[in-house]
Amino acid sequence: MSTIVVVGTQWGDEGKGKITDMIGKEADLVVRYQGGNNAGHTVVVGDKEYKLHLIPSGILYDDTKCVIGNGVVVDPKVLIEELDYLAEKGVEVNNLYISSKAHIIMPYHRVLDKAEEMRKGNSKIGTTGKGIGPVYMDKIGRTGIRMEDLLDTNIFKAKVEQAVELKNLILAKVYGMDTFEASEIVEEYLGYAERIKEYITDTSLLINQEIEKGNNILFEGAQGTLLDIDHGTYPFVTSSNPTTGGVCSGTGVGPTKINEVLGIVKAYTTRVGEGPFPAELTGEMGEYLRKVGHEFGTTTGRARRCGWFDAVIVKYATRINGLTSLAITKLDVLDELEEIEICTGYEYEGEVITEFPTKEEILKECKPVYETLPGWQSKTSDIADYDKLPENAKKYLERISELTDVKISIVSLGPKRKQTIVLDELLD
C-alpha cells in the first residue's frame, strides 16, 4: 500500500493533471483535497484532450474511485456541466464521491467576487471571479452552506434565506448592485441536488477504509505552493491550502498515513494574475516560453507570465511540503535554446539571499541572480529513456535536483501520457 500527495511547487499550472493521470493508473482512489473550479487540469489520452476543473483526473480510469474532499468548494452547476462533458466524451462517471462537508458556491459568491475585484481597481488580486474567496470566507465565518444541506429541503431553504438577507445588504449598500431572490436560488439548487445527491457521502470514512484495506491512494491538489493562503505570496494567493498540510484538513486523513509527497515542477516558471515574480521575463524570451509552452490558463484562458526556473521558490516548496521527489514537466519547451538560466538567489539591498522571503514588500524588490547553463538544442519529446536524453538536458535536471536537494522521479517531455520518463515507481 502507498499513499502519495501530488502538489504544485510554483504558482500552479505546473502540469499536475498529466502527472496525476499517469500515476492514477496504479491508484485505487484519487482524492482532490482543496480549491474549486478556479483551477483546471488538462489531460491528453491518445488523440483526446480532457479539461477537468472539479472532478479528479483519475476519473479517466474505469476502476479508480474519485473523491472530492471536504476541503474543496463546489459549484454544483459547474460540476454537472463537467459530468455532461465527460459523458459526451464517452467517460462513465460511476465511481465519484463528494464529501457531505464540502461547501457550496452560491450565485452571490460569484457576484461578490467580481464586485470586490472591480472595487479594488489597480490593487486587484487577479482572481478568476468564480466565487472561491467569498465561499471560503463564509466557511471560516461559519455561515456557509454544505453539500449535506442540499439533502434536506427545509434546512437548505432556511440557510439560503438567512444568507441572502445579509448578502443583499452588502450588494445593495456597499456595491450598489442588484440583489437576489432566495426562492429562486432554492429552486435552482434543489434541481442540482437531484442530479448529484447520489454522489454525496462521508468521504473521510471512505478514504480511511481504503487505506486500511491496503489500497493505493493519490491525493491531488490544485494551484501551487506559492498560492497557498498561509505560505504563498500573500495577498496574491488563493483562499485555501494547496500545500501538503491541506491534505489532512481537506480530506479527514491523518498525517501519519501519508507516505510520499511528489512535487510537480515546471522546467521554467509561470504565474497567472497579479503579484511579485522575481524571475519574470517580460521581453522576447518570456514571449517565446509562452508561445512554445502554450502558456494560457485552462480555466480562464489568461496568458501566463513566464520566467526562468526559480530554484529559490522550489527549495522553499520542498521545505513547506516535505517533498520526497520531483516530477519535472515541459522540459521539451527548452529544447531549442542555446543557453538556459536558473535563478539561484535574489539580490536584495546589496546582498544575495537564497531563502525565499515571505514578506511581499521585500519580495517585490528582489532581483534574480542567475546561473547560466548550456542548452541542448535537440528534440527530446520522443525520448523514453533517461540515459538517451542530451547530456546538457541531464545536467540541467541534475542541477535542479542539486539546488533543491530532492531526487527526480519523473520527467515529462510533452502533454501525452507516453511522453514521460519514469525513474521511480511511486505507487506499488
N, C-alpha and C positions, 0 to 999 in steps of 0.2 A: 504494500500500500504506500502511496505517496500523495502528499498534498503540496501544491505549488501555487504561489501567487505570481501573476504576471502584472508588472507595474511599470508605468512610464517614468523615465528618469529625467526628462526635459520638460518642455511646456506642452506636453501632449502631442498627438499626431506622429508618434514615433513608429507606427506600424504594428500596434498591438493586435489589431484584428487578424492579420495574417498569422502571426505567431500563435495566438490563442487558437485559431482554427487548426493549425498544424499540430500543436500539442494536444488539442482536444480530441484528436483521433484516438489517443490512448486513455482519455479520461472517461470515467463513468458519469461524472457530474461536472458541469461548468456553471460557476456562480458569479453573477455580476453583483458587486457589493456597494457601489455608490454612484452618484451623479444621476443624470436623467437623459432626455433626448437632446441635450446640449452637446452631446458627443456623438461621433459616428465611427464605425469600423467598416472598412472595405475589404472584402474577401473575394479573391478570384479563384474559381474552381474550373479548370479546363478553359472553355471559351465563355463561361458565365461569370458575371460580376454581381456580387451581393453587397448592398449597402445597409448596414444594420445600425440602429440607434438605441434600442432598449433591450431587445432580445439577445442573449449571449450567442457568440459565434458558434458554439458547439451545436446549435440547432440544425446545422447542415449535416450532422451525422444522425442516422436513424435511431441508434440505440443509446444516444447520450442524453441524459436528463439535463435540463437547463433551468436555472433558478434566478429569479430577480429578487435580490435580497431586501431586507428591511431598510438598508441604507440608501436605496435607490428611490428617487421621486418619479412617479409615473403619471404621464399624461394619457388617460385611457383612450382618447381619440387617436393619438399617435400610435399607441400600442395596437389598436385594431387595424389601423392603416398598414402597419408593419406585418400583421398576421395575414392580411389580404395580399400584400405584396409578395410574401413568401409563397402563399398558395398559388398565385399567378405564375410563379417560377417553379411550381411543382414540388415545393417543400412542405411536407406534412408536419404540423406542429402538434404532436401528441404528448411530448414529454416536457411541457413548460409548467413551471410552478412559480407563483408570485406570492411574496410574503404578505400575510394579512396585516402586518405592521408597516408596510411601505406607505408613505404619504402620497396623496393625490394632488396633481397640479390642476388647479381650477381656472376658469376663464379670467377671473380678476387677477390672478397671479401674472398671467402673460401681459395684461394691460398695464399693471403696476410696474412691471419690469421695464417695459418700453418707456413709460412715462417718466420714470426716475432717470433713465439714461438721457432722455431729452432735457430734463431739468438741469442735469449736471453740465451739459454743453461740452466745452473743451476738457472738462475734468472727468468725462465719462470713463467707465472701466472697459467698455467694449464687450458687453455681454451678448449672448445670442438672442436675447429677447424671448426666450422660451418659458419664462416664469420660474426658473430654477431658484434664484436667490430669494424671491418672495415666499415660495413654498417652504424653503428651509428656515426662513425667518419665523413662519407660523409654527413649524415643527419645534424649534427651540423655544418659542413663546408659548408652547403648549395649547395652541388654538388650532392646530392642523386637523385635517380630515384624512383618515387612513383607509386602506383597502377594505378592512373588515367592516367599516361603517357602511360601505356600499351594500353589504349583505342584509342590512336592517333598514327598511324604508323609513321608519319613524325616527330612528337615531340620525340617519343621514339627513333627513329633511330638517330636523332641529339644528343640527350643526351648520348646515348651509345657511339657514335663516339667520343664525347668530353671526356667522362670518360676514355675510353680505351686508348686514346692518352697519358693521364697522367699516368694511371696505368702501361702501358707498359714501360714507362721511369723508374718508380720505380722498377718494376720487373727485368728489364734488368740491370740497373745501380747500384741499391742497393743490390739486392739479386742474380743477375746473373742467372735469371731463364727465361724460355720460355715466350713468350708474347702471347697476344690474338688477334684474328681477329674480329673486330667489327661486320662485316656482319654475321659471324657465330652465334654470341650471339643474334643479332637481329632476325635472322631466328628461333633460338631455342625458344626465349622468346615470340615471337609473336604466336608461336604454343601453348605455355602455355596459352596465353591470350584468345585464342578461347575457351579453356576449362573452364576458371574461370571468364570470363568477366560478366557473369550473376549474380555473387555474389557481384560485386563491387558497392558501393553506399556511400551516405553521412550518415555514421553510427552515428555521433553525433546528427544529426536531428532525426534519428530513435529512439535512446535511450531516448532522452528528450521527444519525443512524447509518448513513452511507460510510462515514469514516469508521465506525465500529465494525462494519462488515468487511473492512479492509479494501475498500474501493478507492480508485484514483480520483482525486478532486482537484479541479483547476479553478482558482479564484481570479476573476477578470475585472480589472479596474478600467475606468475611463479617465480622460485627461492625463496629467502627469504631475510629478513631484513638485515642480515649481509653480503649479496652480493649486496646491494644497492650501486650504483655508488657514491652517496653522503654520505650515512650514514653507509656503510659497512666497512669491514676490508680492506680498500684501500691500495695497488693497487690490492689485490687479490679479486676482485669483478666482477660482470657482468657489462654491459655497459648501463644499464637502471635503472629505479626506481621501484623495486618490492614493495616498501612501499606504504602506503595508498595514499600519495601525488601523486604517479604516476597515480592514477585513473583519476584525474581531467585532467591532461595534456594528458594522453593516451587515453581518450575517448571523451573529449569535454563536460564533465558534471561538473557543479559547486559543490563546497564542501558542500553547504547548502542542497544539495539533497541526501546526504549520511546519513543513519540512524544508521547503526550498522557496527562495524568492528570486525570480528571474527579472532582471531589469532590461527593458527594451530601450535601445539607444540608436537613434538615427546617426548615420555616419557623418552628418553635419548637424546644424541646429536650426530649428524653426520655432516660431511662435505666432499665434493669432491674437489680434486685439492689442490693447494698449499696455504700457509698462516698460521698464528698463530692459535692455537686451545688449549687454556689453560687446558681444562678438558679432553683432548685426552687420551685414554688408548691404549698403544702400545703392551701390553702383552697379556696373555691368556684371560683376561676379555674383552678386545677390540675385540679379535677374536671371542669370544663367542657371543657378541652382533651382530657382522657382520654376523655370521653364522645363528643364530636363527632369526634375523631380516631380513635376505635376503638383506643385505645392498650392493646392486650393482646398479649402475645408470641405469635408464630407457632408457636414450638416448645413453650413451656411454658404459655401461656395466662395468665401472670402479668401483673397490672396494671402498666403502666409509670408511673414517676414523671415528672411533666410540669413544664415551666417555660418562661419566655420565651426567645427566641432569645439565645444567648450568643456574641457576636462574639469574645470573648477566646479561646474554645476553637477556633473555626473559623479564626481568624487563626493560632493555634498549629498546627492541622492543615494549613493552607496551607504553612507553613514545613517541617514534618516530611515532608510528602508531595510537595512541589514541584508543587502544583496549577496546572494551566493554565486550568481553567474550573470553573464550579459548575453543578450541577443543583439547583434549589430545589424541594422536594416539599411537598405538603399545604398549599399557600398557601390553598386554599379553606376550611380549618378555621378561619381567622381572619376569614372574611367578615362575620360578624355583630357583630364587636367595635367599640365606639365608639373605644377607644384601645388602642394596642399598645405594649408596652415592648420595648426592646432593651437587653441588658446590654452595656455598652461598656467596663467595667472592674470591678475589685474593690477594695473598701476593706479594707486590712489594716494594723492598728496605726496608724490615723490617717492613712494615706497611700493614694492611689489608684494601683493598678498596672494596667497594660494588657497585660503579658506574662503568659502562663499559668505559675503556679508549679507545679513538678513535685513538690514535697515535700508529702506528704499532710498533715502537721501544720500546714502553712501554709494549704493549700487549704481545709481544713475550718473554718478561722477566717475565711475571706474572705466579705465581704458584697457583694452585687451593687450596682453603680452603674448606674442605668437612665437611658435617654433615651426620652422619650415621643413617639410618632408618632400622628397621627390615623388611625383606621380608615377603611374604605371602605364598610362596611355595605351591600354588594350582592353578589349571587351571581356567582361567577367560574367555576364548574365547566363551563359551556357555552361559554366564550370560547376561540377558537382562534387569535386574532391578538393579539400583544403590545400593539399600539397601541390595541386596544379594551379593555384592562384599565382599571379605575378609576384615576384619577390618583394617588390615595393608595396604591393597591397598587403602582403603578410606583415611587412614591417610596420605599416600603418596600424593594422589591427593589434599587433604586439605592443605598440606604443600606447594605444588606448588602454589596453589591459594593464600595462605597467603604471600609467598615470592614475588609474582608478583603483588599482590593486584588487581587481576582480578578474577571474578567468572568463573566457569567451566560450559559450556553449553552442551558439547558433550564429550563422552568417547568412543574411538574406540578400539576394542579388537580383531582385525583381518581384513583381506582385504575385506571381503564380506560386502554387504550392511547391512545384518541382524546382523552382529557382531558389533552393535553400541548401546550405551545407550544415549538417548536424554533427557537432563534435562530441556532444554528450547527450545520451538519452535521459530526459528529466523525469519521465514517468515510467515506472516499471511495467 
